[in-house]
């Protein structure tokens, strides 16, 4: 059998669908049907915003309807159709990074305003936590598919999401940790543009530690600076149990 050396990144359609599925599961578990209605209201706010920006030129081309957000193929079809309409109207098309950021922030705002800062924010952060852990388990499976264990050395090389030019960062490999500094982030840029920093930061607080934990229970992330606060995101990826290579540390 031919050895698999590189795996393609997971599409942003799939990643967005995963986030939406975890969010609706947790929000409805905590708040019932009212929670789902608040999610729908958040999505509708995104649609209304896009229609307003289209100045009437995109009538009938809603960016998303709520029921299409849980299947990656439906997301892909809707997104591509909307972007095609944007281009025909002479507008700059969106990226899926920007769309996912908008969806999360508007849903978070709707949920927090309805259920309060403490319970609403906790539900949204727990949604990101569950989403992140699923992604981490998938990254471990991606590593296994190319014959690699879920060690620190195999985390970034098998990461699921493509970065593209929308992200700018430096990665330093130290003997016992990986250090990353992001100076540009597509998600953060959209949240800042929309004035949604207070809701986007809920995603930032949870996502990387959760992905790392899903990849390996001993893997942890110190995230001590944020683009939304300090202007850069600074990460230190470390394996807690350094002496036991069979539990995830590769020297």
Secondary structure as GFF3:
##gff-version 3
##sequence-region A 1 251
A	DSSP	alpha_helix	12	53	.	.	.	ID=ss1
A	DSSP	three_ten_helix	66	68	.	.	.	ID=ss2
A	DSSP	alpha_helix	72	88	.	.	.	ID=ss3
A	DSSP	alpha_helix	96	115	.	.	.	ID=ss4
A	DSSP	alpha_helix	117	145	.	.	.	ID=ss5
A	DSSP	three_ten_helix	152	154	.	.	.	ID=ss6
A	DSSP	three_ten_helix	156	158	.	.	.	ID=ss7
A	DSSP	beta_strand	168	173	.	.	.	ID=ss8
A	DSSP	beta_strand	177	184	.	.	.	ID=ss9
A	DSSP	alpha_helix	186	194	.	.	.	ID=ss10
A	DSSP	alpha_helix	197	215	.	.	.	ID=ss11
A	DSSP	beta_strand	219	225	.	.	.	ID=ss12
A	DSSP	beta_strand	233	239	.	.	.	ID=ss13
A	DSSP	three_ten_helix	245	247	.	.	.	ID=ss14
###
